[in-house]
């Protein structure tokens, strides 16, 4: 029987992004406590998923869907249930080559004013996409989701509400309710069929500024730490006498 499943399908964790303070398991445990039933960890260009992690989620009543936020020709694209390595998804031609009906491809923050957002490429590659993200990052007055909502309505694509969490307090700001059974196939099919609704409310301008500043500060700190880490020693060369 289909039920409305609380879901967040755009999350980042410490396993692939060291500036983040929480791990995948910590995020799953928190989400379970807060009533989420479906999650996808979508680290940048890294699929953070394993049978063990899926079992950990399942033991807490959460369905974990494999996902990645792939960088495709410099633009971010959310890919779910892919059966190829993330490094094979570098061009839109790659997406067309490998994509199967079992995948779901979504456009994250597509019309925001950043170089990594799809923007005009979404129109050019529209047939690749199954859903358009409704981002958590907006205020009552400044909302780059508005154009995405109009586009989704015009072309008949569903909206997928997500938190795009890099900070703990981003989680829960926006999520989706999906009318589906609790299985990967059912959830992705339900999204494609539009059986999904967005739950969201605008952030205050100060909260948006705080999120942006803390993300940039965390990334800068991690970059500085990376520069200070000692480089691995060169491989030892052993000379054998003739």
C-alpha positions in Angstrom: 0.0 0.0 0.0 1.3 3.4 -0.9 2.0 5.9 1.9 3.4 9.4 1.9 7.1 9.0 2.7 9.1 11.9 4.0 12.2 12.1 1.9 15.3 14.2 1.3 17.3 13.2 -1.8 20.0 15.8 -1.7 22.4 15.5 1.2 26.2 15.8 1.6 28.3 14.1 4.3 31.8 14.0 5.7 32.9 10.9 3.9 33.5 12.8 0.7 33.5 16.4 1.9 35.8 16.9 4.9 34.5 20.3 5.7 31.2 18.8 6.8 30.9 17.9 10.5 28.6 14.8 10.3 28.9 11.4 8.8 26.5 9.4 6.7 25.5 7.3 9.6 24.9 10.3 11.8 22.7 11.8 9.2 20.8 8.6 8.7 20.2 8.2 12.5 19.1 11.8 12.8 16.7 11.5 9.8 15.2 8.4 11.3 14.5 10.1 14.6 12.8 13.0 12.7 10.5 10.7 10.7 12.2 10.5 7.4 11.7 7.3 5.4 13.8 7.9 2.3 17.3 9.5 1.9 19.9 9.8 -0.7 23.5 10.9 0.1 24.6 12.8 -3.0 28.2 13.8 -2.4 30.0 15.6 -5.2 31.3 13.2 -7.8 31.3 10.4 -5.2 28.7 7.7 -4.6 28.6 7.3 -0.9 26.7 4.0 -0.7 27.3 0.4 0.4 25.3 -2.6 1.4 26.4 -2.0 5.0 25.2 1.6 4.9 21.9 0.6 3.3 21.4 -2.0 6.0 22.2 0.5 8.7 19.5 2.7 7.3 17.1 -0.1 6.8 17.5 -1.2 10.5 16.2 2.4 11.3 13.3 2.2 8.9 15.0 4.3 6.2 15.4 3.5 2.6 18.8 4.6 1.3 18.9 5.3 -2.4 22.3 5.5 -4.2 22.9 8.9 -5.5 25.6 11.4 -6.6 25.8 15.1 -7.5 27.8 14.7 -10.6 29.7 17.5 -12.3 28.7 17.2 -15.9 30.6 19.7 -18.2 31.0 21.9 -15.2 27.3 21.8 -14.2 25.8 19.9 -11.3 23.4 17.1 -12.0 21.7 14.7 -9.5 21.8 11.1 -10.5 20.0 8.3 -8.6 20.4 4.5 -8.8 23.2 4.7 -11.3 25.0 1.5 -12.2 28.2 3.1 -13.4 31.0 4.9 -11.5 30.6 8.6 -10.9 33.7 9.4 -12.9 32.0 8.1 -16.1 29.5 10.9 -15.9 31.5 13.8 -17.1 29.5 14.9 -20.2 25.9 15.1 -21.2 26.8 12.6 -23.9 28.0 10.2 -21.1 24.6 10.6 -19.4 22.8 9.7 -22.6 25.1 6.7 -23.1 24.7 5.2 -19.7 21.3 6.3 -18.5 18.7 3.5 -18.1 15.0 3.6 -17.2 16.0 2.5 -13.7 17.8 5.8 -13.1 16.3 9.1 -12.0 18.0 12.3 -13.1 17.2 15.6 -11.5 18.3 19.2 -12.0 19.6 20.7 -8.7 19.2 24.5 -8.0 19.0 24.8 -11.8 18.4 28.5 -12.3 20.4 29.9 -9.4 23.1 32.4 -10.5 26.2 30.2 -10.1 28.5 28.8 -12.8 27.9 25.2 -11.6 24.1 25.5 -12.0 22.5 24.2 -15.2 20.8 27.3 -16.3 20.6 27.3 -20.2 21.9 23.8 -20.3 18.7 22.6 -18.7 16.7 23.8 -21.7 19.3 22.3 -24.1 19.3 18.9 -22.4 15.8 18.8 -21.0 15.0 15.3 -22.3 17.6 13.9 -19.9 15.8 15.1 -16.8 13.0 13.4 -14.7 12.6 16.1 -12.1 13.6 19.6 -11.1 14.8 20.5 -7.6 13.0 23.0 -5.4 15.9 24.3 -3.3 15.8 25.2 0.4 17.9 28.3 -0.2 15.5 31.2 -0.7 13.8 34.0 1.1 10.3 35.5 0.7 11.7 38.2 -1.5 14.7 36.5 -3.2 13.7 33.2 -4.7 15.5 31.6 -7.6 13.1 28.7 -7.3 10.3 30.7 -8.9 11.6 30.3 -12.4 12.2 26.6 -11.8 8.6 26.2 -10.7 7.4 27.9 -13.8 9.6 25.8 -16.0 8.6 22.5 -14.3 4.9 23.4 -14.8 5.5 24.3 -18.4 7.3 21.1 -19.4 5.4 18.7 -17.1 8.3 17.7 -14.8 7.8 17.1 -11.0 9.4 19.3 -8.3 11.6 17.6 -5.8 12.1 19.4 -2.5 15.5 18.9 -0.8 17.7 20.5 1.8 21.1 20.2 -0.1 22.5 19.9 3.4 26.2 20.8 4.0 25.4 22.1 7.5 23.5 20.3 10.2 20.9 23.0 10.5 20.0 23.0 6.8 18.5 19.5 7.2 14.7 19.7 7.6 14.3 23.1 5.9 12.8 21.6 2.8 11.8 18.0 2.0 9.5 16.0 -0.2 6.5 13.7 0.5 6.4 10.8 -1.9 3.4 8.6 -2.4 5.0 5.2 -2.8 5.9 1.9 -1.4 9.3 1.7 0.4 11.5 0.5 -2.3 14.0 2.1 -4.7 12.0 1.2 -7.8 8.7 2.4 -6.3 10.1 5.7 -5.0 11.8 6.7 -8.2 8.8 5.7 -10.3 6.5 7.7 -8.1 8.7 10.8 -8.5 8.7 10.4 -12.3 4.9 10.0 -12.2 4.5 13.2 -10.2 3.3 11.6 -7.0 5.5 13.9 -4.9 4.9 17.2 -3.1 7.2 19.8 -1.7 7.2 20.9 2.0 9.1 24.2 2.4 9.1 27.6 3.9 11.3 30.6 3.1 14.4 31.2 5.2 15.1 34.6 6.8 17.7 36.7 5.0 20.0 36.4 8.0 19.7 32.7 8.0 20.6 32.5 4.3 23.6 34.7 4.9 24.6 32.6 7.8 24.4 29.4 5.8 26.4 30.9 3.0 29.1 32.3 5.2 29.5 29.2 7.3 29.7 27.0 4.2 32.4 29.2 2.7 34.3 29.4 6.0 34.2 25.6 6.5 35.5 25.1 2.9 38.3 27.6 3.4 39.4 25.9 6.7 39.4 22.5 5.0 41.4 23.9 2.1 44.0 25.4 4.5 44.2 22.1 6.4 44.8 20.3 3.2 47.7 22.6 2.3 49.3 22.0 5.7 49.0 18.2 5.5 52.4 16.7 4.8 52.8 15.3 1.3 53.3 11.5 1.2 57.0 10.6 0.8 58.1 9.7 -2.7 58.4 6.0 -3.4 61.7 4.6 -2.1 64.2 3.6 -4.7 66.5 0.7 -3.8 69.6 0.4 -5.9 70.8 -3.1 -6.4 74.6 -3.5 -7.1 75.4 -4.9 -10.5 
